[in-house]
Amino acid sequence: MIVEQEKPPTNGGFVKNYEYTLSWQSKSPGWKIYSGAGPKDIMAMHTPETLPVLSTLARQYAVCDRWFCSAPTQPNRAFLHLATSEGIIKNNWNHVFTSKSIYKALQDAGRSWGIYSFDQKGLSMIRFDIQDILHAPDSHFGVFDQFVDQAKSGKLPHYTFLEPAWGQGGNSMHPNYNVANGEQYLYKAALPRIPRVALAALPRS
């Protein structure tokens, strides 16, 4: 589906969205705004020294280093799982995607797949949004501890997708969250592949 562009993008949405997010988070119980955080920080960056695990993985593996995505969470994720957002350009958590997913393509090709969430809550971020895996066997889904066990035993499926923990105390690395939690998540997921020099610089929780 092709969505016609109404007007040229200005790339100002990142700042405006972050300003809006900071405003409601500052008024909501249980949410923490880190000292000094402001709208302009959304366009800031981390150095390899502050993200040693992520930067090490980027140097050692193939990454998308020219990924320009101005879409919010749900359509962005839909492009990853289905190569289309079905015309959705804003988060619509009631929408179920009916296009063929990578998981159905793998199944048709006789390949195995698995989705592992950091906790049970995160599984709903994928499983109930995609029609062709809605009724897939529970064996395709698990939590992070199961991923670790299967990785150690060499029994991971051909294609594995890891889902982080969402929210203020999670490890998704979303803006205004503690990125050290995300580093710990990646550290635990890729521990055998990370050189000791990177581990020495890793912030401890």
Beta strands, then each sheet from edge to edge (+ up, - down):
strand 1: 113-117
strand 2: 141-143
strand 3: 159-163
sheet 1: 2+ 1+ 3+
end
